[in-house]
Amino acid sequence: MASAAQMKDPLLVGKAIRAQLENEIPRDLPLEKDFSELGEYTITDHVLELHEKLSVNPRTTFIIDNLVKHLHAFARETMLTHSEWETAIKFLTRAGKESSQHVNEFILLSDCLGLSVLLDELNHPKPAGCTLGCEEGPFLTVDAPEVPSGSTISHPDTTGEKMHFSATIKNTKGEGIAGAKVEVWQANGDGVYDVQYAVREHPDDRARIVAEPDGSFSYRAVLPTAYPIPSDGPTGDFLAALGRHAHRASHIHFLITAPGYDTLTSALYPSHSPFLGTDPVFATKKSLICELKQDKDPKSWKEKGFKEGEVVNGRVWVWSYNFVLPTLQEVAEVKKIFNERKEKQI
């Protein structure tokens, strides 16, 4: 173990380190034994021992130590070669270089590995009967207009067939949650979000809606269609290597908040959409798939708020759903069960 004097000795330490040592002298430890896969003391043991003696943040140490354990176990289990790891490093390097403000390859990779969905389930577990969550996705903005329930959220020239969406937001006792706030956003009939157009003059196919006193809300829009996630980067290559595609089923995003209740980030899917069982980001869940109806009665269109001549294809798609939100206390109880099970497994 080097002393402070040795660390500042120009014969032993270069000028870059000596300059850093003017502010802080790092803790040093003696190397007392060799680590080897053939011995009882492995590189894994050495890394963990180093963290135990030097780290000052328990939570950070816990997370990194478990990462090291699983990563090293993965390498041993697969007998990972240098060339295979080099390929992985090049892939991760590409992911960093090709990420941009609108396309983050690391987020895409997290999504396509199912990690994003897992994190949501771990942090927002749902008691039985509650609406399941899924990832937020990349297209939530801060400029969605706040409109009353029953409004139109698509502009007149937005591509797509007309749709009427209605829902209730209730708790696990079946009571409507008055004043719940709903953020909704979706693609248009071409499978394109407003932010994906080169010229975006105004928010479209998105809004903030406050539920009625009985927990209900509705809006008019266009029927969204399926679209691909970015597939021209490393994540696209990753999917192709596994025989998977990059196409997401049609869906509508929802972010629902209410005081005392767990925030719900979710999405709903029409049953007629393709790719429901092969969603590349694993956000599709069976209980979130909805049967839509086709309303071909002009009188009914008017009752739903559509103006004369607004429906041009002879039908309005009718979509409805009943959201169920757990309280923060109910979620805390589920997390407690998770922790108890984990402790038993350990």
ABEGO torsion letter per residue (X at the ends): XBBAAAAABAAABBAAAAAAAAABBBBBBBBABBBBAABABBAAAAAAAAAAAABABAAAAAAAAAAAAAAAAAAAAAGBBAAAAAAAAAAAAAAAAABBAABBAAAAAAAAAGAAAAAAAAABBBBBGBBBBBBAEAABBAABBBBBBGBBABBAABBEBBBBBBBBBBBAAGBBBBGBBBBBBBBBAAGBBAAABABBABBBGBBBBBBBAAGBBBBBBBBBBBBBBBAABAAAAAAAAAGBBABBBBBBBBBBBBBGBBBBBBBBBBAABBGAAABAAGABBAAABBBBBBBABAAAAAAAGBBBGABAAGBBBBBBBBBBBBBAAAAAAAAAAAAAAAAAAX
